[in-house]
């Protein structure tokens, strides 16, 4: 991967937590789970059927941020979970919380040095931060870093969803956007098997915010589907949730 071409992204994410005096850093365990409850619920709504059955599976979380996915996996009983991140502050924060965390400067170099080592690789809200011309190289190395039968899971904003344009330009570092079609093409181009693309789910919970959100999503979803059918017919997108969750396996040859 051309680090010079991506120098803006490296510098942007190196600066952000320090510049913002990030209040999410240094939380107690209780404060951490309370602050990110919505993300733990998101994982529980969408991920269980995609995860390895073996609790000793070796798991890598790329771009772990505040460590939510690593904490979720630990909570589910997985014992061999690792994380890599560009930002030094977030790495130190994760280590202070007891996670196995490592700072990297180039994801391709890291994956090249860890070929065939992981049963599961997870990247949530990560690949949209890379320029399109780097994605094939990154996905080739993601596949190489998996064991035979290992699985890659990615979660990305869905440009076909009702907040597609907003999510595409939500932060300064977003370089690429995906629909279910383009995401499937990327997995297929990197020779992944058993590709599955699904729209993110938010299961009903008896809380005012959830009730209002489900009503709004139901109304907007129906309106978008109608408009899509009028303009696109049978080619209209099937996934309209806020995020796309995609998985693909490294099939044994």
Secondary structure, DSSP 8 states (H G I E B T S, - for coil): --TTTTHHHHHHHHHHHHHHT-TTTT--HHHHHHHTHHHHHHHHHHTGGGS-S-TT-EEEEES-TTTHHHHHHHHTT--EEEEEES-HHHHHHHHHTT-EEEE-S-HHHHHHTTTT-EEEEEEES-GGGS-HHHHHHHHHHHHHHEEEEEEEEEEEEBTTSTTHHHHHTSSTT----B-HHHHHHHHHHTT-EEEEEEE------SSHHHHHHHHHHHHHHHHHHHHHHHHHGGGS-S--SSEEEEEEE----
